[in-house]
């Protein structure tokens, strides 16, 4: 976790830099916040996105001195809640718990959106990264990525991979794998993990990408096996699972990252105070450990670095969407 300490150090230096400059005599953050803040999570309560947001909000509230109230506004792949924040008053009292779906995938997946990621938001920080993991049914006679690829090549069109829906990150990382490996595997979309799990255990669905929390209990019980983690680092929850690079496919990288954004026009003093308080929250070993136990990696980045990251993510997923033909109308 040394990179977190480094980010904290440079992040705190950043707070006094010119990128947060304000006109002389202004100090909006001196009285901010003076009433509770809404943190919009654009997904239903109980999902991994929501659970981590609530963990962070509790510590963040203590450091800001005001309650951060988590409000779930799910629907349309996270775009409904995201649009609500885009149209909110830029006063620092309505924030977005952003996600790869509505911020990096949605702009290319949907023909029409009620927001423009580049114009309607000001980034505060990426917060965590939940890498995707390739899980396999025990019925599949393969235990390593190279073996899965070889089996799929020997049985074109006979291997199915499940996801939580067309255009979801779990679908698109599967499409990325198909393209990079040069294999023909069949996508089978489900409404959620609860529907896909029985299918995997029965062997009808042989593969599925997901984040660690969703399938970890079934890996521990021996009902499923884990093949590879699509990240640059191994997870402490799956220490024996190789990374994509270690498995021979360094380009197979994807995750469900979470971040905090505010409506465009939010004063820089407020952005500075929110970012600073996040850094302080994540200086707590207890919070970091709780987040890691949720299968996530704490990643605190400056607003500028996060903006660059989002741009790169939109380009990456647009390429996958265009190659796969995945498209939704709104």
C-alpha positions in Angstrom: 0.0 0.0 0.0 3.0 2.3 -0.4 1.5 4.0 -3.4 -1.4 5.2 -1.2 1.1 6.9 1.2 2.8 8.5 -1.9 -0.6 9.7 -3.2 -1.5 11.1 0.1 1.8 13.1 0.3 1.6 14.5 -3.2 -2.2 15.0 -2.9 -1.7 17.2 0.2 1.0 19.2 -1.7 -1.5 19.6 -4.6 -4.0 21.2 -2.3 -1.9 24.3 -2.0 -1.0 24.4 -5.7 -2.3 26.9 -8.3 -4.7 24.5 -9.8 -7.0 25.2 -6.9 -6.4 29.0 -6.9 -9.2 31.3 -6.0 -9.6 35.1 -6.4 -8.0 37.0 -3.6 -10.2 37.4 -0.5 -12.3 34.4 -1.1 -12.5 31.4 1.1 -15.7 29.5 0.5 -14.4 26.4 2.3 -14.2 28.3 5.6 -17.9 27.8 6.2 -18.4 24.6 4.1 -20.1 22.4 4.8 -22.7 23.8 7.2 -25.4 21.2 6.5 -25.5 17.5 5.4 -24.2 16.5 2.0 -26.0 14.1 -0.4 -23.9 11.5 -2.0 -25.8 10.0 -5.0 -25.0 6.3 -5.6 -26.5 5.6 -9.1 -27.1 1.9 -8.3 -29.5 0.0 -5.9 -28.8 -0.4 -2.2 -26.9 -3.5 -1.2 -24.7 -3.8 -4.3 -20.9 -3.7 -4.0 -20.9 -0.1 -5.3 -23.3 1.0 -2.5 -21.5 -1.0 0.3 -18.2 0.7 -0.4 -19.7 4.1 -0.8 -21.3 3.8 2.6 -18.0 2.7 4.2 -16.2 5.7 2.8 -19.1 8.1 3.6 -19.0 7.2 7.3 -15.3 8.1 7.7 -15.6 11.1 5.3 -18.4 12.5 7.3 -16.3 12.5 10.5 -13.5 14.4 8.7 -15.8 17.0 7.1 -17.8 17.6 10.3 -21.1 17.1 8.5 -23.2 14.0 7.7 -22.8 12.6 4.2 -26.2 11.0 3.4 -26.0 8.2 0.8 -28.9 8.3 -1.6 -29.5 5.4 -4.1 -30.8 6.3 -7.5 -30.4 3.2 -9.6 -31.6 2.5 -13.1 -30.4 2.5 -16.8 -26.9 1.3 -15.9 -26.3 4.1 -13.4 -27.1 6.9 -15.9 -30.2 8.1 -14.1 -28.4 8.9 -10.8 -25.5 10.3 -12.7 -27.7 12.7 -14.7 -29.4 13.9 -11.4 -26.0 15.0 -10.1 -25.1 16.7 -13.5 -28.2 18.8 -13.1 -27.8 19.5 -9.4 -26.7 22.9 -7.9 -22.9 23.2 -7.9 -22.7 24.2 -4.3 -20.9 21.1 -2.9 -24.0 19.6 -1.3 -24.8 17.1 -4.0 -22.0 14.7 -5.0 -21.7 11.7 -7.3 -20.3 8.3 -6.4 -19.2 7.8 -9.9 -18.5 4.4 -11.6 -16.9 3.1 -14.8 -20.4 2.3 -16.2 -22.0 5.7 -16.5 -18.8 7.6 -16.8 -16.6 5.6 -19.2 -18.9 3.0 -20.8 -22.2 4.9 -21.1 -21.0 7.7 -23.4 -20.2 5.1 -26.1 -22.9 2.5 -25.2 -26.0 4.8 -25.3 -27.1 6.9 -28.2 -28.4 9.6 -26.0 -27.4 10.6 -22.4 -28.8 13.4 -20.3 -25.3 14.5 -19.4 -21.8 15.2 -20.9 -19.1 13.6 -18.8 -16.5 16.1 -20.0 -18.7 19.2 -19.4 -21.1 18.5 -16.6 -18.8 17.3 -13.8 -15.7 18.3 -12.0 -13.6 15.4 -10.8 -12.6 15.2 -7.1 -10.8 11.9 -6.9 -10.8 8.3 -7.9 -11.4 6.4 -4.7 -11.2 2.6 -5.2 -10.6 0.1 -7.9 -12.3 -3.3 -8.1 -10.5 -5.4 -10.7 -12.5 -7.9 -12.7 -11.7 -11.6 -12.2 -12.3 -14.5 -14.5 -14.2 -17.2 -12.7 -14.8 -20.7 -14.2 -17.2 -23.6 -13.6 -15.7 -26.7 -12.2 -17.1 -28.4 -15.3 -14.6 -26.6 -17.5 -11.5 -28.7 -17.9 -9.1 -25.8 -17.6 -7.4 -24.2 -14.6 -5.2 -21.5 -16.2 -5.9 -18.7 -18.7 -3.7 -20.4 -21.3 -5.7 -23.6 -20.8 -9.1 -21.7 -21.0 -7.9 -20.1 -24.3 -6.7 -23.4 -25.7 -10.0 -25.1 -24.8 -12.1 -22.3 -26.4 -10.0 -22.5 -29.6 -10.6 -26.2 -29.7 -14.3 -25.8 -29.1 -15.4 -22.7 -31.0 -18.9 -21.5 -30.1 -19.3 -24.1 -27.3 -18.0 -22.1 -24.3 -20.5 -19.6 -22.8 -19.6 -16.6 -20.6 -22.2 -14.9 -18.5 -22.6 -11.2 -17.5 -25.0 -8.9 -15.8 -26.2 -7.5 -19.2 -25.2 -6.3 -22.6 -22.8 -3.4 -22.4 -22.0 -3.9 -18.7 -18.3 -3.9 -17.7 -18.6 -7.6 -17.1 -19.8 -8.2 -20.7 -17.2 -5.9 -22.2 -14.2 -7.4 -20.4 -15.4 -10.7 -21.8 -15.4 -9.2 -25.3 -12.0 -7.8 -24.7 -10.8 -11.3 -23.8 -12.4 -12.8 -26.9 -10.7 -10.2 -29.1 -7.2 -10.5 -27.6 -7.3 -14.2 -27.4 -8.8 -14.7 -30.8 -11.5 -17.1 -29.6 -15.2 -17.6 -30.2 -17.1 -17.7 -26.9 -20.8 -17.0 -26.5 -22.1 -14.1 -24.4 -25.2 -15.0 -22.2 -26.6 -11.9 -20.4 -28.4 -12.2 -17.1 -30.3 -9.7 -14.9 -27.8 -10.2 -12.1 -25.3 -12.3 -10.3 -28.1 -14.3 -8.5 -29.3 -15.6 -11.9 -25.9 -16.4 -13.3 -24.5 -18.3 -10.3 -26.7 -21.4 -10.5 -26.0 -21.5 -14.3 -22.2 -21.5 -13.6 -22.5 -24.2 -10.9 -24.5 -26.4 -13.2 -21.9 -26.0 -16.0 -24.2 -24.4 -18.5 -22.2 -21.2 -18.2 -18.5 -22.1 -18.1 -17.0 -18.6 -17.6 -17.9 -15.3 -16.0 -16.0 -12.1 -15.2 -17.0 -10.4 -12.0 -15.5 -8.5 -9.0 -14.1 -10.6 -6.2 -16.9 -10.2 -3.5 -19.6 -11.7 -5.8 -18.1 -15.1 -6.3 -15.4 -15.4 -3.5 -17.6 -17.5 -1.1 -18.2 -20.0 -3.9 -14.5 -20.2 -4.7 -13.7 -20.9 -1.1 -16.4 -23.6 -1.0 -14.9 -25.3 -4.1 -18.0 -24.7 -6.3 -16.1 -22.4 -8.6 -12.5 -21.8 -9.6 -10.7 -18.6 -10.3 -8.5 -18.1 -13.4 -7.0 -14.6 -13.6 -7.4 -11.1 -12.2 -7.5 -8.4 -14.8 -5.2 -6.0 -12.9 -1.6 -5.1 -12.6 -1.4 -6.4 -9.0 -2.6 -9.5 -7.3 -5.3 -9.2 -4.7 -4.7 -10.0 -1.0 -8.1 -11.8 -1.1 -6.9 -14.1 -4.0 -3.1 -14.1 -3.5 -2.6 -17.2 -5.6 -4.4 -15.8 -8.6 -2.1 -14.5 -11.3 -2.5 -11.1 -12.9 -3.2 -10.7 -16.6 0.5 -10.1 -17.4 1.6 -13.1 -15.3 -0.9 -15.2 -17.3 0.4 -14.0 -20.6 -2.2 -11.3 -21.6 -0.9 -8.0 -20.2 -3.5 -6.0 -22.2 -6.4 -7.7 -20.5 -7.1 -5.0 -17.9 -10.5 -3.9 -16.6 -12.1 -2.9 -13.4 -15.2 -1.4 -11.7 -13.6 1.7 -10.4 -15.4 4.2 -8.1 -14.8 7.9 -7.8 -16.3 11.1 -6.5 -17.4 14.0 -8.7 -19.3 17.2 -8.3 -21.5 19.2 -10.7 -19.5 21.5 -13.0 -19.2 24.9 -11.5 -18.6 23.8 -8.0 -16.1 26.3 -6.4 -12.5 25.1 -6.3 -12.3 25.8 -2.6 -15.0 23.3 -2.0 -13.3 20.7 -4.4 -10.1 21.3 -2.5 -11.7 20.7 0.9 -13.5 17.5 -0.3 -10.4 16.1 -1.8 -8.3 16.9 1.3 -10.8 15.3 3.6 -10.9 12.1 1.5 -7.1 11.9 1.7 -7.3 12.2 5.5 -10.0 9.5 5.6 -7.9 7.1 3.7 -4.9 7.8 6.0 -6.9 5.5 8.4 -5.6 1.9 8.3 -9.1 0.8 9.5 -10.9 2.3 6.5 -8.3 0.9 4.0 -8.6 -2.5 5.5 -12.4 -2.4 5.3 -12.2 -1.4 1.7 -9.7 -4.1 0.9 -11.9 -6.7 2.5 -14.6 -5.7 0.1 -12.3 -6.7 -2.8 -11.3 -3.2 -3.6 -8.0 -1.4 -3.8 -7.8 2.2 -2.4 -6.7 4.6 -5.1 -6.6 8.2 -4.3 -5.8 10.4 -7.2 -5.8 14.2 -7.8 -8.6 15.8 -9.8 -6.2 16.3 -12.7 -5.0 12.7 -12.7 -8.5 11.3 -12.4 -9.7 13.4 -15.3 -6.9 11.9 -17.5 -7.7 8.4 -16.2 -11.4 8.9 -17.2 -10.4 10.0 -20.7 -8.3 7.0 -21.2 -11.0 4.7 -19.9 -13.6 6.2 -22.2 -11.3 5.6 -25.2 -10.5 2.0 -24.1 -14.1 1.0 -23.6 -15.3 2.8 -26.8 -12.9 0.6 -28.7 -14.3 -2.5 -27.2 -17.9 -1.4 -27.7 -17.3 -0.6 -31.3 -15.5 -3.9 -32.0 -18.2 -6.0 -30.2 -21.2 -4.2 -31.7 -22.7 -3.6 -28.2 -25.1 -0.7 -28.3 -28.1 0.4 -26.3 -30.7 3.1 -27.1 -32.1 5.5 -24.6 
